[in-house]
Amino acid sequence: MDLHARRADSFGAQAEAYAEHRPDYPVAAIRWALEPLATSERLELLDLAAGTGKLAAGLVAEGHRVTAVEPNEQMLSELVRRVHDVRALPGHAEHIPVPDHTVDAVFVGTAFHWFDQEKALPEIARVLRPGGVLAAMWNEPDTDVEWVAEFERISGTSVESQRDAPTCVRPHPLFEAVERRAFAHAHHRNSPEDLIATTNTLSRMLVIDDEERAAVNEKLLAFLRSRPETSNGPFDVPLRTEVTRMVCVSE
Ligand SMILES: C[S@@+](CC[C@H](N)C(=O)[O-])C[C@H]1O[C@@H](n2cnc3c(N)ncnc32)[C@H](O)[C@@H]1O
């Protein structure tokens, strides 16, 4: 298995920690993604690469019918344990276990960069109704904030960050009306250790050896304990949720 595939499949080993320590998604981003459908009716939504259900939970809370598709068994079990009123199915973006033209919108949370886009985009178009929406979103640390930028720098490992160009969904003839927007978001953490636990659910931390991980964690803890923003009790990590939405062309 090459490094990309190992990383794409790395999250399950820490599925419980993932569910505990990763952020959710802003409601404003979900609502904006659905605007092209121009309806207030209950929709049929698909959360693709649903993980432990961080985004699916937000879609359910908005009152929609949600199917969650996720390839990793441990992540999917965690989703089933934590998010109710969701149909949960094993499956990949390149082969979605859902019939043709049955979904109003496909959501992808912090996962589109793992897909083989040449295969995934036609497959997403297949399950969408004509005029349906694809919304790919990423929770990103807001590195305009100085301490966050410094934290990100220190958390670098020998394996590159996937965040180099994560918001890139390549143009495809089956999709039109591509729009992007960023939403301010925050991730509440109770302590420096909590934020380090979040960082340890990133694939670049999951695939390195224990020695390197321990060294990075030690540096991160020293940094967070030295900063006034994070050293004393609970704090919010400023995030930006970057959303790309596009509409499936009508045949
Ligand atoms: C960073 S997690 C995001 C999980 C969830 N969407 C969230 O926002 O918390 C990335 C997820 O993508 C899944 N994944 C990786 N490759 C995939 C593929 N080809 N098709 C579908 N899901 C994939 C992984 O198993 C993992 O659960």
The ligand as a Tripos MOL2 file, in Angstrom:
@<TRIPOS>MOLECULE
LIG
   27    29     1     0     0
SMALL
NO_CHARGES

@<TRIPOS>ATOM
      1 C1        -10.4550   13.2700    7.8190 C.3       1 LIG1
      2 S1        -11.6790   11.9960    7.8090 S.3       1 LIG1
      3 C2        -13.2040   12.9540    7.6400 C.3       1 LIG1
      4 C3        -14.3820   12.2480    8.2490 C.3       1 LIG1
      5 C4        -15.6530   13.0970    8.3580 C.3       1 LIG1
      6 N1        -16.1800   13.4550    7.0440 N.3       1 LIG1
      7 C5        -15.4070   14.3450    9.1790 C.2       1 LIG1
      8 O1        -15.5910   15.4390    8.6560 O.co2     1 LIG1
      9 O2        -15.0620   14.2090   10.3450 O.co2     1 LIG1
     10 C6        -11.4850   11.3190    6.2080 C.3       1 LIG1
     11 C7        -12.4170   10.1370    5.9420 C.3       1 LIG1
     12 O3        -12.3600    9.7910    4.5660 O.3       1 LIG1
     13 C8        -12.4950    8.3910    4.4580 C.3       1 LIG1
     14 N2        -11.9980    8.0160    3.1180 N.ar      1 LIG1
     15 C9        -10.7150    7.8840    2.7150 C.ar      1 LIG1
     16 N3        -10.6810    7.5250    1.4350 N.ar      1 LIG1
     17 C10       -11.9700    7.4460    0.9850 C.ar      1 LIG1
     18 C11       -12.5940    7.1190   -0.2680 C.ar      1 LIG1
     19 N4        -11.8780    6.8370   -1.3450 N.pl3     1 LIG1
     20 N5        -13.9440    7.1230   -0.3250 N.ar      1 LIG1
     21 C12       -14.6790    7.4360    0.7670 C.ar      1 LIG1
     22 N6        -14.1510    7.7430    1.9550 N.ar      1 LIG1
     23 C13       -12.8080    7.7620    2.0690 C.ar      1 LIG1
     24 C14       -11.6620    7.8810    5.6240 C.3       1 LIG1
     25 O4        -11.9670    6.5460    5.9650 O.3       1 LIG1
     26 C15       -12.0340    8.8760    6.7170 C.3       1 LIG1
     27 O5        -13.1290    8.4510    7.4940 O.3       1 LIG1
@<TRIPOS>BOND
     1     1     2 1
     2     2     3 1
     3     2    10 1
     4     3     4 1
     5     4     5 1
     6     5     6 1
     7     5     7 1
     8     7     8 2
     9     7     9 1
    10    10    11 1
    11    11    12 1
    12    11    26 1
    13    12    13 1
    14    13    14 1
    15    13    24 1
    16    14    15 ar
    17    14    23 ar
    18    15    16 ar
    19    16    17 ar
    20    17    18 ar
    21    17    23 ar
    22    18    19 1
    23    18    20 ar
    24    20    21 ar
    25    21    22 ar
    26    22    23 ar
    27    24    25 1
    28    24    26 1
    29    26    27 1
@<TRIPOS>SUBSTRUCTURE
     1 LIG1         1 GROUP 0 **** ****
